[in-house]
Amino acid sequence: MSGKAPDPEPAQEPPAGEAAPAPPAESGPPAAPPPPAAAPEPGGRKAEPPGCPSHLTVETVNNHSVSLTWKAPEQVGSAGLDGYLVESCKDGTAVWVAANDEPCLSTRYTICNLTPGDRLQIRVRAVNEGGMSVPAVLEQPVVIQEILELPKIQMPRHLRQTYIRQVGETVNMLIPFQGKPRPQVSWSRDGQPLDPQRVTVRTSDRDTVFFIRQAARSDSSQYQLSVKLHGLEDSATIDLRVVELPGPPENLKLVDIWGFNVALEWSPPRDSGNAELKGYTVQKSDQKSGQWFTVLECCPRPGCTISDLIIGNSYSFRVFSENVCGRSPTAAVTTQLAHIRKPENVYKPEKYSCRDFSEPPKFTQPLADRSTTLGYNTQLFCCVRAFPKPKIIWLKNQTEIREDPKYIAATNEGVCSLEIRKPSPFDGGIYTCRAVNPLGEASVDCRLDVKVPQ
């Protein structure tokens, strides 16, 4: 439940030199204390009252008290904020009674010693030297009655995001809720009542069922569920989207043909099936076989290039659009054939002198000293360059590491790695990586420390 601030009435200022008339005395319970007189600021300017508190809500209610929370006003004025005054008024009367004698600084307050069964209007004002703010008022009266269980909607996980169903399928949403005594449950569509010809709602003490026998695209909308109990309310929104197969792409055409390649372009379908397109499927068919073959799936753009076509063949192309329901029932087909002709110009490659790339091993990235923790896998890395491809030998404390399942050595594109699985303190020491080929050898080393956690 949220609080709304009513529009303040314009204050009538007394003529210059005259005192403001005193308000008439009222009988009955003590009213809210009058706003303090505005203290002049340095420079002779009057202090401004604070803004209105926001988000006034009821936190808990029982037979003798009601707890409230709110948020501080965005504007507190040049005089700062002295606190808040909480007032209540029995529903049907116009007498507001102050719940606190002195302004409270907290944005939470409990009104005590209430009479069970009363219906109270409640408001909160912010106070400073400049006066009182416009009050924040609860939208509905609060019934002073103990609530054994607060109203709360237990939204199933699959309904927290957009709920997608296909045209013709059944929509059956069961949503549990809680609340004691039994709360009032209501459904609406975009703020309007549901159409009983399309939607059936069944509500029990613990859940509510939203049912559509055969979904249509017109049922796609946001549906609001509200659970109310004595002025407390919990609400949820379900985004229902009913989808179907999309239409075919439009304006498919051949843009260019060169060598073994063909460029295609098209426009998105006029009807996406009320769902986001996942992409396009492109197929080709040569004139000799007449069979269709898929060349691209889930193409994200309305255009593509098809390569590796056969010289001398003529091809047709077609494109399907695809969404969450599947491919479109029909496809867009090219109106002209793509003829793959043999190119007239023959490329004559230039002759280049052969270069000897042979070189002895050389480490371009050495090993780095590492520290690791007992029981945690660690890896050592270095990079080597050589031709012919060198043989990589790993050593620990000048002893070659052979086929030991504790160590996993790998070399990929000159990057050498050694993985040490679950090292113990005995695995610490000097590790060496040696690269050997017919032209020479090179080596790098590092220190590995294995720390025992305290």
DRENDO-1510 file (C-alpha; in Angstrom, 1 decimal, always signed):
<recs>
REC; n; res; u; v; w
REC; 1; MET; +0.0; +0.0; +0.0 .
REC; 2; SER; +1.5; +3.3; -0.9 .
REC; 3; GLY; +0.8; +6.9; +0.2 .
REC; 4; LYS; -0.4; +9.8; -2.0 .
REC; 5; ALA; +0.1; +13.4; -1.1 .
REC; 6; PRO; -3.1; +15.5; -1.7 .
REC; 7; ASP; -2.7; +18.8; -3.4 .
REC; 8; PRO; -2.0; +21.5; -0.8 .
REC; 9; GLU; -4.5; +24.4; -0.6 .
REC; 10; PRO; -3.0; +27.8; -1.1 .
REC; 11; ALA; -2.3; +29.7; +2.1 .
REC; 12; GLN; -3.9; +33.0; +2.6 .
REC; 13; GLU; -1.4; +35.5; +3.9 .
REC; 14; PRO; -2.6; +38.3; +6.2 .
REC; 15; PRO; -2.2; +41.9; +5.1 .
REC; 16; ALA; +1.1; +43.6; +6.0 .
REC; 17; GLY; +1.2; +44.7; +9.7 .
REC; 18; GLU; -1.7; +42.5; +10.8 .
REC; 19; ALA; -1.5; +39.3; +12.8 .
REC; 20; ALA; -3.0; +36.1; +11.3 .
REC; 21; PRO; -6.3; +35.2; +12.9 .
REC; 22; ALA; -6.3; +32.4; +15.4 .
REC; 23; PRO; -8.0; +29.1; +14.2 .
REC; 24; PRO; -11.3; +28.3; +16.0 .
REC; 25; ALA; -11.0; +25.9; +18.9 .
REC; 26; GLU; -12.4; +22.3; +18.3 .
REC; 27; SER; -13.7; +19.9; +20.9 .
REC; 28; GLY; -12.7; +16.3; +21.0 .
REC; 29; PRO; -9.3; +14.5; +21.0 .
REC; 30; PRO; -6.2; +16.6; +20.8 .
REC; 31; ALA; -5.3; +17.6; +17.3 .
REC; 32; ALA; -1.9; +17.6; +15.6 .
REC; 33; PRO; +0.4; +20.4; +17.0 .
REC; 34; PRO; +0.4; +23.5; +14.9 .
REC; 35; PRO; +3.4; +24.0; +12.5 .
REC; 36; PRO; +6.2; +26.0; +14.1 .
REC; 37; ALA; +6.6; +29.6; +12.9 .
REC; 38; ALA; +9.1; +29.9; +10.0 .
REC; 39; ALA; +12.4; +31.1; +11.3 .
REC; 40; PRO; +14.1; +33.7; +9.1 .
REC; 41; GLU; +17.4; +32.5; +7.5 .
REC; 42; PRO; +20.5; +34.7; +7.5 .
REC; 43; GLY; +19.8; +37.4; +4.9 .
REC; 44; GLY; +16.2; +37.8; +6.0 .
REC; 45; ARG; +14.7; +35.0; +3.8 .
REC; 46; LYS; +12.1; +32.6; +5.3 .
REC; 47; ALA; +13.0; +29.0; +5.9 .
REC; 48; GLU; +11.1; +26.6; +3.5 .
REC; 49; PRO; +9.1; +23.6; +4.8 .
REC; 50; PRO; +10.3; +20.2; +3.7 .
REC; 51; GLY; +8.8; +18.1; +0.9 .
REC; 52; CYS; +6.2; +15.3; +1.4 .
REC; 53; PRO; +7.3; +11.9; +2.6 .
REC; 54; SER; +6.8; +9.1; +0.1 .
REC; 55; HIS; +6.0; +5.4; -0.1 .
REC; 56; LEU; +3.9; +5.4; +3.1 .
REC; 57; THR; +3.0; +1.7; +3.7 .
REC; 58; VAL; +1.5; -0.5; +6.5 .
REC; 59; GLU; +4.1; -3.0; +7.7 .
REC; 60; THR; +2.1; -4.9; +10.3 .
REC; 61; VAL; -1.4; -4.8; +11.9 .
REC; 62; ASN; -2.7; -6.5; +15.0 .
REC; 63; ASN; -5.7; -5.9; +17.4 .
REC; 64; HIS; -4.1; -3.0; +19.3 .
REC; 65; SER; -1.4; -1.4; +17.0 .
REC; 66; VAL; -0.3; -0.7; +13.5 .
REC; 67; SER; +3.3; -0.3; +12.3 .
REC; 68; LEU; +4.1; +2.1; +9.4 .
REC; 69; THR; +7.1; +2.8; +7.2 .
REC; 70; TRP; +7.9; +5.6; +4.7 .
REC; 71; LYS; +10.7; +7.2; +2.9 .
REC; 72; ALA; +12.2; +10.6; +3.6 .
REC; 73; PRO; +11.2; +13.5; +1.3 .
REC; 74; GLU; +13.5; +14.3; -1.6 .
REC; 75; GLN; +13.5; +18.0; -0.7 .
REC; 76; VAL; +14.1; +18.8; +3.0 .
REC; 77; GLY; +14.4; +22.6; +2.5 .
REC; 78; SER; +17.2; +24.9; +3.6 .
REC; 79; ALA; +16.3; +24.4; +7.3 .
REC; 80; GLY; +16.9; +20.7; +7.3 .
REC; 81; LEU; +14.5; +18.1; +8.8 .
REC; 82; ASP; +13.4; +18.0; +12.5 .
REC; 83; GLY; +11.4; +14.8; +12.2 .
REC; 84; TYR; +7.9; +13.4; +11.3 .
REC; 85; LEU; +4.4; +13.7; +12.9 .
REC; 86; VAL; +2.1; +10.7; +12.6 .
REC; 87; GLU; -1.7; +11.4; +12.7 .
REC; 88; SER; -4.8; +9.1; +12.6 .
REC; 89; CYS; -8.4; +9.8; +12.0 .
REC; 90; LYS; -11.4; +7.4; +12.4 .
REC; 91; ASP; -12.9; +6.6; +9.0 .
REC; 92; GLY; -16.0; +8.8; +8.5 .
REC; 93; THR; -14.9; +11.6; +10.8 .
REC; 94; ALA; -12.7; +14.7; +10.2 .
REC; 95; VAL; -10.8; +14.8; +13.5 .
REC; 96; TRP; -7.1; +14.0; +13.1 .
REC; 97; VAL; -5.3; +12.9; +16.3 .
REC; 98; ALA; -1.5; +13.1; +16.8 .
REC; 99; ALA; +0.1; +9.8; +17.6 .
REC; 100; ASN; +3.4; +11.3; +18.7 .
REC; 101; ASP; +3.8; +14.5; +20.8 .
REC; 102; GLU; +7.3; +15.2; +19.5 .
REC; 103; PRO; +8.6; +14.7; +15.9 .
REC; 104; CYS; +10.3; +11.4; +15.5 .
REC; 105; LEU; +13.5; +11.1; +13.3 .
REC; 106; SER; +12.9; +7.5; +12.3 .
REC; 107; THR; +11.0; +6.6; +9.1 .
REC; 108; ARG; +9.2; +3.8; +11.0 .
REC; 109; TYR; +6.6; +4.3; +13.7 .
REC; 110; THR; +4.0; +2.1; +15.6 .
REC; 111; ILE; +0.7; +3.6; +16.7 .
REC; 112; CYS; -0.3; +1.7; +19.9 .
REC; 113; ASN; -3.4; +1.4; +22.2 .
REC; 114; LEU; -5.9; +1.2; +19.4 .
REC; 115; THR; -9.4; -0.2; +19.6 .
REC; 116; PRO; -10.0; -3.5; +17.7 .
REC; 117; GLY; -12.3; -3.2; +14.7 .
REC; 118; ASP; -11.6; +0.5; +14.1 .
REC; 119; ARG; -11.0; +1.8; +10.6 .
REC; 120; LEU; -8.3; +4.5; +10.6 .
REC; 121; GLN; -7.1; +7.0; +8.0 .
REC; 122; ILE; -3.4; +7.6; +8.6 .
REC; 123; ARG; -1.1; +10.3; +7.4 .
REC; 124; VAL; +2.5; +11.4; +8.0 .
REC; 125; ARG; +4.0; +14.9; +7.8 .
REC; 126; ALA; +7.7; +16.1; +7.7 .
REC; 127; VAL; +8.5; +19.0; +10.0 .
REC; 128; ASN; +11.3; +21.6; +10.2 .
REC; 129; GLU; +11.7; +25.2; +11.2 .
REC; 130; GLY; +9.9; +26.3; +8.0 .
REC; 131; GLY; +6.8; +24.4; +8.9 .
REC; 132; MET; +5.0; +21.2; +8.1 .
REC; 133; SER; +5.0; +19.4; +4.7 .
REC; 134; VAL; +2.0; +18.3; +2.7 .
REC; 135; PRO; +0.9; +15.0; +4.4 .
REC; 136; ALA; +1.4; +11.6; +2.9 .
REC; 137; VAL; -1.9; +9.7; +3.3 .
REC; 138; LEU; -2.6; +6.0; +3.0 .
REC; 139; GLU; -4.9; +5.3; +0.0 .
REC; 140; GLN; -7.3; +3.1; +2.0 .
REC; 141; PRO; -8.3; +3.0; +5.7 .
REC; 142; VAL; -6.6; +0.4; +7.9 .
REC; 143; VAL; -8.8; -2.1; +9.8 .
REC; 144; ILE; -7.4; -2.7; +13.3 .
REC; 145; GLN; -7.5; -6.4; +13.3 .
REC; 146; GLU; -4.8; -9.0; +13.7 .
REC; 147; ILE; -3.6; -10.5; +10.5 .
REC; 148; LEU; -2.5; -14.1; +11.1 .
REC; 149; GLU; -0.7; -14.3; +7.7 .
REC; 150; LEU; +0.2; -11.3; +5.5 .
REC; 151; PRO; -1.0; -11.5; +1.9 .
REC; 152; LYS; +1.8; -12.7; -0.4 .
REC; 153; ILE; +1.9; -14.1; -3.9 .
REC; 154; GLN; +4.2; -17.0; -4.4 .
REC; 155; MET; +5.0; -16.6; -8.1 .
REC; 156; PRO; +6.2; -19.8; -9.8 .
REC; 157; ARG; +9.7; -19.5; -11.4 .
REC; 158; HIS; +8.5; -20.1; -15.0 .
REC; 159; LEU; +6.0; -17.2; -14.7 .
REC; 160; ARG; +8.5; -14.6; -13.6 .
REC; 161; GLN; +9.7; -14.1; -17.2 .
REC; 162; THR; +7.6; -13.8; -20.3 .
REC; 163; TYR; +5.3; -16.8; -20.5 .
REC; 164; ILE; +5.2; -18.0; -24.1 .
REC; 165; ARG; +2.4; -20.3; -25.5 .
REC; 166; GLN; +1.6; -21.2; -29.1 .
REC; 167; VAL; -1.7; -20.4; -30.8 .
REC; 168; GLY; -4.2; -23.1; -30.0 .
REC; 169; GLU; -2.5; -24.3; -26.9 .
REC; 170; THR; -4.1; -24.3; -23.4 .
REC; 171; VAL; -3.0; -21.6; -21.0 .
REC; 172; ASN; -3.2; -23.0; -17.4 .
REC; 173; MET; -1.4; -20.9; -14.8 .
REC; 174; LEU; -1.7; -22.0; -11.1 .
REC; 175; ILE; -0.4; -19.3; -8.7 .
REC; 176; PRO; -0.2; -20.0; -5.0 .
REC; 177; PHE; -0.7; -17.3; -2.4 .
REC; 178; GLN; -1.0; -16.9; +1.3 .
REC; 179; GLY; -3.0; -14.8; +3.7 .
REC; 180; LYS; -5.2; -15.2; +6.8 .
REC; 181; PRO; -8.0; -14.5; +7.0 .
REC; 182; ARG; -8.8; -15.3; +3.4 .
REC; 183; PRO; -7.7; -12.4; +1.3 .
REC; 184; GLN; -9.5; -10.9; -1.7 .
REC; 185; VAL; -8.1; -12.0; -5.0 .
REC; 186; SER; -8.6; -10.1; -8.3 .
REC; 187; TRP; -7.3; -10.4; -11.9 .
REC; 188; SER; -7.1; -7.6; -14.5 .
REC; 189; ARG; -5.7; -7.1; -18.0 .
REC; 190; ASP; -3.8; -3.9; -18.5 .
REC; 191; GLY; -5.8; -2.4; -15.6 .
REC; 192; GLN; -9.2; -3.6; -17.1 .
REC; 193; PRO; -11.5; -6.5; -16.1 .
REC; 194; LEU; -11.0; -9.9; -17.7 .
REC; 195; ASP; -13.2; -11.0; -20.6 .
REC; 196; PRO; -15.2; -14.0; -19.1 .
REC; 197; GLN; -15.7; -15.3; -22.7 .
REC; 198; ARG; -12.0; -15.8; -23.0 .
REC; 199; VAL; -10.6; -16.4; -19.5 .
REC; 200; THR; -11.8; -18.6; -16.6 .
REC; 201; VAL; -10.5; -17.8; -13.1 .
REC; 202; ARG; -10.9; -20.2; -10.2 .
REC; 203; THR; -9.7; -19.2; -6.7 .
REC; 204; SER; -9.4; -21.3; -3.6 .
REC; 205; ASP; -8.1; -20.5; -0.1 .
REC; 206; ARG; -4.5; -21.0; -1.2 .
REC; 207; ASP; -4.2; -20.6; -4.9 .
REC; 208; THR; -5.8; -19.1; -8.0 .
REC; 209; VAL; -6.0; -20.6; -11.5 .
REC; 210; PHE; -6.0; -18.6; -14.8 .
REC; 211; PHE; -7.3; -20.7; -17.7 .
REC; 212; ILE; -7.7; -20.2; -21.4 .
REC; 213; ARG; -8.8; -23.2; -23.4 .
REC; 214; GLN; -7.4; -22.2; -26.8 .
REC; 215; ALA; -4.9; -19.4; -26.8 .
REC; 216; ALA; -5.1; -16.7; -29.6 .
REC; 217; ARG; -2.6; -14.0; -30.4 .
REC; 218; SER; -5.2; -11.5; -29.1 .
REC; 219; ASP; -4.7; -13.0; -25.6 .
REC; 220; SER; -1.1; -11.6; -25.5 .
REC; 221; SER; -1.0; -9.0; -22.8 .
REC; 222; GLN; +0.1; -8.2; -19.3 .
REC; 223; TYR; -2.2; -9.6; -16.6 .
REC; 224; GLN; -2.2; -8.3; -13.1 .
REC; 225; LEU; -2.9; -10.4; -10.0 .
REC; 226; SER; -3.8; -8.6; -6.7 .
REC; 227; VAL; -4.2; -10.1; -3.2 .
REC; 228; LYS; -5.6; -7.7; -0.6 .
REC; 229; LEU; -6.2; -8.2; +3.1 .
REC; 230; HIS; -7.4; -5.3; +5.4 .
REC; 231; GLY; -5.6; -2.6; +3.5 .
REC; 232; LEU; -2.5; -4.7; +2.8 .
REC; 233; GLU; -1.8; -5.7; -0.7 .
REC; 234; ASP; +0.6; -7.8; -2.8 .
REC; 235; SER; +0.5; -7.7; -6.5 .
REC; 236; ALA; +2.2; -9.4; -9.5 .
REC; 237; THR; +2.3; -9.0; -13.3 .
REC; 238; ILE; +2.3; -12.0; -15.7 .
REC; 239; ASP; +3.5; -11.2; -19.2 .
REC; 240; LEU; +1.7; -13.7; -21.5 .
REC; 241; ARG; +2.7; -13.9; -25.2 .
REC; 242; VAL; +0.9; -16.2; -27.6 .
REC; 243; VAL; +3.0; -16.9; -30.7 .
REC; 244; GLU; +2.8; -18.8; -34.0 .
REC; 245; LEU; +5.0; -19.6; -37.0 .
REC; 246; PRO; +6.4; -16.5; -38.8 .
REC; 247; GLY; +5.7; -15.6; -42.4 .
REC; 248; PRO; +8.4; -16.0; -45.1 .
REC; 249; PRO; +11.0; -13.3; -45.8 .
REC; 250; GLU; +10.3; -10.8; -48.5 .
REC; 251; ASN; +12.1; -9.3; -51.5 .
REC; 252; LEU; +14.7; -12.0; -51.8 .
REC; 253; LYS; +17.1; -11.1; -54.6 .
REC; 254; LEU; +20.6; -12.0; -56.0 .
REC; 255; VAL; +22.9; -9.0; -55.4 .
REC; 256; ASP; +26.1; -10.3; -56.9 .
REC; 257; ILE; +27.8; -13.3; -58.5 .
REC; 258; TRP; +31.6; -13.6; -58.6 .
REC; 259; GLY; +33.8; -16.6; -58.9 .
REC; 260; PHE; +32.3; -19.4; -56.8 .
REC; 261; ASN; +30.3; -17.0; -54.7 .
REC; 262; VAL; +26.8; -15.6; -54.6 .
REC; 263; ALA; +25.5; -12.7; -52.4 .
REC; 264; LEU; +21.8; -12.7; -51.4 .
REC; 265; GLU; +19.7; -10.1; -49.6 .
REC; 266; TRP; +16.1; -10.1; -48.4 .
REC; 267; SER; +13.7; -8.2; -46.0 .
REC; 268; PRO; +12.3; -9.5; -42.7 .
REC; 269; PRO; +8.9; -11.1; -42.8 .
REC; 270; ARG; +5.8; -9.0; -42.6 .
REC; 271; ASP; +4.5; -11.2; -39.8 .
REC; 272; SER; +7.0; -12.4; -37.2 .
REC; 273; GLY; +4.5; -14.6; -35.5 .
REC; 274; ASN; +4.4; -12.3; -32.4 .
REC; 275; ALA; +7.8; -13.5; -31.4 .
REC; 276; GLU; +11.4; -12.4; -31.9 .
REC; 277; LEU; +13.0; -14.0; -34.9 .
REC; 278; LYS; +15.8; -16.4; -34.1 .
REC; 279; GLY; +17.3; -16.1; -37.6 .
REC; 280; TYR; +17.0; -17.4; -41.2 .
REC; 281; THR; +17.7; -20.7; -42.9 .
REC; 282; VAL; +19.2; -20.5; -46.4 .
REC; 283; GLN; +19.0; -23.4; -48.9 .
REC; 284; LYS; +20.4; -24.0; -52.4 .
REC; 285; SER; +19.3; -26.2; -55.3 .
REC; 286; ASP; +21.3; -26.9; -58.5 .
REC; 287; GLN; +19.4; -27.3; -61.7 .
REC; 288; LYS; +20.8; -30.7; -62.4 .
REC; 289; SER; +19.5; -32.5; -59.2 .
REC; 290; GLY; +16.6; -30.3; -58.2 .
REC; 291; GLN; +17.2; -31.2; -54.5 .
REC; 292; TRP; +17.4; -28.6; -51.8 .
REC; 293; PHE; +20.4; -28.5; -49.4 .
REC; 294; THR; +20.8; -26.3; -46.3 .
REC; 295; VAL; +23.9; -24.0; -46.5 .
REC; 296; LEU; +23.2; -21.7; -43.6 .
REC; 297; GLU; +21.2; -22.0; -40.3 .
REC; 298; CYS; +20.2; -19.3; -37.9 .
REC; 299; CYS; +21.6; -16.6; -40.1 .
REC; 300; PRO; +21.2; -13.4; -37.9 .
REC; 301; ARG; +21.2; -10.8; -40.7 .
REC; 302; PRO; +18.8; -10.3; -43.7 .
REC; 303; GLY; +21.6; -11.1; -46.2 .
REC; 304; CYS; +24.5; -13.6; -46.7 .
REC; 305; THR; +27.2; -14.8; -49.0 .
REC; 306; ILE; +27.2; -18.4; -50.2 .
REC; 307; SER; +30.6; -19.9; -51.3 .
REC; 308; ASP; +32.1; -23.1; -52.7 .
REC; 309; LEU; +29.6; -23.4; -55.6 .
REC; 310; ILE; +30.5; -25.6; -58.5 .
REC; 311; ILE; +31.6; -24.2; -61.8 .
REC; 312; GLY; +29.1; -24.8; -64.6 .
REC; 313; ASN; +26.1; -25.3; -62.4 .
REC; 314; SER; +23.1; -23.0; -62.1 .
REC; 315; TYR; +21.5; -22.5; -58.7 .
REC; 316; SER; +18.3; -21.4; -57.1 .
REC; 317; PHE; +18.0; -20.2; -53.5 .
REC; 318; ARG; +15.3; -20.0; -50.9 .
REC; 319; VAL; +15.1; -18.6; -47.4 .
REC; 320; PHE; +13.0; -19.5; -44.4 .
REC; 321; SER; +12.4; -17.3; -41.3 .
REC; 322; GLU; +12.5; -18.9; -37.9 .
REC; 323; ASN; +11.2; -18.1; -34.4 .
REC; 324; VAL; +10.6; -20.0; -31.2 .
REC; 325; CYS; +7.8; -22.0; -32.9 .
REC; 326; GLY; +10.0; -23.2; -35.8 .
REC; 327; ARG; +10.4; -22.3; -39.5 .
REC; 328; SER; +8.0; -20.5; -41.6 .
REC; 329; PRO; +5.6; -22.8; -43.6 .
REC; 330; THR; +6.7; -21.3; -46.9 .
REC; 331; ALA; +10.0; -19.8; -48.1 .
REC; 332; ALA; +11.1; -16.9; -50.3 .
REC; 333; VAL; +12.6; -18.2; -53.5 .
REC; 334; THR; +14.9; -16.3; -56.0 .
REC; 335; THR; +13.2; -15.5; -59.3 .
REC; 336; GLN; +16.4; -15.9; -61.3 .
REC; 337; LEU; +19.1; -18.5; -61.5 .
REC; 338; ALA; +22.7; -18.0; -60.5 .
REC; 339; HIS; +25.0; -19.3; -63.2 .
REC; 340; ILE; +28.5; -20.1; -62.0 .
REC; 341; ARG; +30.8; -19.6; -65.0 .
REC; 342; LYS; +34.5; -20.5; -65.4 .
REC; 343; PRO; +36.5; -17.3; -64.9 .
REC; 344; GLU; +38.2; -16.1; -68.1 .
REC; 345; ASN; +41.4; -14.7; -66.4 .
REC; 346; VAL; +43.8; -17.3; -65.1 .
REC; 347; TYR; +45.9; -16.1; -62.2 .
REC; 348; LYS; +49.6; -16.7; -62.6 .
REC; 349; PRO; +51.3; -16.8; -59.3 .
REC; 350; GLU; +54.6; -15.1; -58.9 .
REC; 351; LYS; +57.6; -17.1; -58.2 .
REC; 352; TYR; +59.2; -16.6; -54.8 .
REC; 353; SER; +62.6; -17.8; -53.7 .
REC; 354; CYS; +62.4; -20.4; -50.9 .
REC; 355; ARG; +63.5; -19.2; -47.5 .
REC; 356; ASP; +65.1; -21.3; -44.9 .
REC; 357; PHE; +63.1; -21.0; -41.7 .
REC; 358; SER; +65.3; -23.4; -39.7 .
REC; 359; GLU; +66.4; -22.1; -36.3 .
REC; 360; PRO; +67.5; -23.6; -33.0 .
REC; 361; PRO; +65.1; -23.5; -30.0 .
REC; 362; LYS; +64.7; -20.1; -28.4 .
REC; 363; PHE; +62.4; -19.3; -25.5 .
REC; 364; THR; +60.4; -16.1; -26.2 .
REC; 365; GLN; +58.6; -16.3; -22.9 .
REC; 366; PRO; +60.5; -17.8; -19.9 .
REC; 367; LEU; +59.0; -19.6; -16.9 .
REC; 368; ALA; +58.0; -17.5; -14.0 .
REC; 369; ASP; +58.4; -18.3; -10.3 .
REC; 370; ARG; +55.1; -19.3; -8.7 .
REC; 371; SER; +53.6; -20.0; -5.3 .
REC; 372; THR; +50.6; -22.2; -4.8 .
REC; 373; THR; +48.5; -23.6; -2.0 .
REC; 374; LEU; +48.6; -27.2; -0.9 .
REC; 375; GLY; +46.0; -29.3; -2.8 .
REC; 376; TYR; +45.2; -26.7; -5.5 .
REC; 377; ASN; +46.2; -27.5; -9.1 .
REC; 378; THR; +48.8; -25.2; -10.6 .
REC; 379; GLN; +50.3; -24.7; -14.1 .
REC; 380; LEU; +53.7; -23.5; -15.4 .
REC; 381; PHE; +53.8; -21.8; -18.8 .
REC; 382; CYS; +56.6; -20.8; -21.3 .
REC; 383; CYS; +56.8; -20.1; -25.1 .
REC; 384; VAL; +59.4; -21.5; -27.4 .
REC; 385; ARG; +60.2; -20.9; -31.1 .
REC; 386; ALA; +62.1; -23.4; -33.3 .
REC; 387; PHE; +62.1; -25.2; -36.6 .
REC; 388; PRO; +62.0; -28.1; -37.0 .
REC; 389; LYS; +59.6; -28.6; -34.2 .
REC; 390; PRO; +61.6; -29.2; -31.0 .
REC; 391; LYS; +61.2; -32.0; -28.4 .
REC; 392; ILE; +60.0; -30.6; -25.1 .
REC; 393; ILE; +61.5; -32.2; -21.9 .
REC; 394; TRP; +60.3; -31.2; -18.4 .
REC; 395; LEU; +62.6; -31.7; -15.4 .
REC; 396; LYS; +62.2; -31.3; -11.6 .
REC; 397; ASN; +65.4; -30.6; -9.7 .
REC; 398; GLN; +67.4; -31.7; -12.8 .
REC; 399; THR; +65.4; -35.0; -12.9 .
REC; 400; GLU; +63.4; -35.7; -16.0 .
REC; 401; ILE; +59.6; -36.0; -15.4 .
REC; 402; ARG; +58.4; -39.1; -17.2 .
REC; 403; GLU; +55.0; -40.7; -17.4 .
REC; 404; ASP; +53.7; -39.6; -14.0 .
REC; 405; PRO; +49.9; -39.1; -13.6 .
REC; 406; LYS; +50.6; -36.2; -11.3 .
REC; 407; TYR; +52.0; -34.1; -14.1 .
REC; 408; ILE; +50.3; -33.3; -17.4 .
REC; 409; ALA; +52.6; -31.7; -20.1 .
REC; 410; ALA; +51.2; -30.2; -23.3 .
REC; 411; THR; +52.6; -28.2; -26.2 .
REC; 412; ASN; +50.4; -26.2; -28.5 .
REC; 413; GLU; +51.6; -23.7; -31.2 .
REC; 414; GLY; +54.9; -23.2; -29.3 .
REC; 415; VAL; +53.1; -22.7; -25.9 .
REC; 416; CYS; +54.5; -25.3; -23.4 .
REC; 417; SER; +52.5; -26.0; -20.2 .
REC; 418; LEU; +53.0; -28.3; -17.2 .
REC; 419; GLU; +50.1; -28.9; -14.9 .
REC; 420; ILE; +50.8; -30.2; -11.4 .
REC; 421; ARG; +47.8; -31.8; -9.9 .
REC; 422; LYS; +47.1; -31.3; -6.2 .
REC; 423; PRO; +50.7; -30.4; -5.2 .
REC; 424; SER; +52.1; -31.3; -1.8 .
REC; 425; PRO; +55.1; -29.6; -0.1 .
REC; 426; PHE; +57.3; -32.3; -1.7 .
REC; 427; ASP; +56.4; -31.0; -5.2 .
REC; 428; GLY; +58.1; -27.7; -4.6 .
REC; 429; GLY; +61.5; -27.1; -6.2 .
REC; 430; ILE; +63.2; -26.0; -9.4 .
REC; 431; TYR; +61.3; -26.9; -12.6 .
REC; 432; THR; +63.1; -26.8; -16.0 .
REC; 433; CYS; +61.7; -26.8; -19.5 .
REC; 434; ARG; +64.2; -27.9; -22.2 .
REC; 435; ALA; +63.6; -27.7; -25.9 .
REC; 436; VAL; +65.8; -29.8; -28.3 .
REC; 437; ASN; +65.9; -30.0; -32.1 .
REC; 438; PRO; +68.7; -30.9; -34.6 .
REC; 439; LEU; +70.0; -27.4; -34.6 .
REC; 440; GLY; +70.5; -27.0; -30.8 .
REC; 441; GLU; +68.7; -26.8; -27.5 .
REC; 442; ALA; +67.6; -24.2; -24.9 .
REC; 443; SER; +66.1; -24.3; -21.4 .
REC; 444; VAL; +64.4; -22.1; -18.9 .
REC; 445; ASP; +63.6; -22.8; -15.2 .
REC; 446; CYS; +61.6; -21.4; -12.3 .
REC; 447; ARG; +61.0; -22.1; -8.6 .
REC; 448; LEU; +57.7; -23.5; -7.3 .
REC; 449; ASP; +56.8; -23.0; -3.7 .
REC; 450; VAL; +53.9; -25.0; -2.1 .
REC; 451; LYS; +52.4; -23.2; +0.9 .
REC; 452; VAL; +50.6; -25.0; +3.7 .
REC; 453; PRO; +47.5; -23.0; +4.8 .
REC; 454; GLN; +47.5; -22.0; +8.4 .
</recs>
